Amino acid sequence: MKVLLICPLPPEFNACRETLGLRDSRPVSGCRAARGTTGKNDVFAVESGPAKARAAAAWCKAASSRNC
């Protein structure tokens, strides 16, 4: 299963990265990204920045790109 985490703030992104053991990945539309594997799941996290529109845009870009 693939899991996409949208983290609006740097502390949330860093916590996800450290807790899940994610490695830095190519940025998604200028947003920091990290990926890794937890159990049988591929996990991809994106730091979108605050605001619903930014989170939605990060989700669309990450979900449609080959990164995720």
Long-range contacts (C-beta under 8 A, 24 or more apart in sequence): 1-40, 1-41, 1-42, 2-41, 2-42, 2-43, 2-44, 2-68, 3-38, 3-41, 3-42, 3-43, 3-44, 4-44, 4-45, 4-46, 4-59, 4-62, 4-63, 4-68, 5-43, 5-44, 5-45, 5-46, 6-45, 6-46, 6-48, 6-55, 6-58, 6-59, 6-62, 7-45, 7-46, 7-47, 7-48, 8-47, 8-48, 8-49, 8-50, 8-51, 8-54, 8-55, 9-47, 9-50, 10-47, 12-47, 13-45, 13-46, 13-47, 16-45, 17-45, 20-45, 25-67, 26-67, 28-58, 28-61, 28-62, 28-65, 28-67, 29-57, 29-58, 29-61, 31-58, 33-62, 33-67, 35-67, 44-68
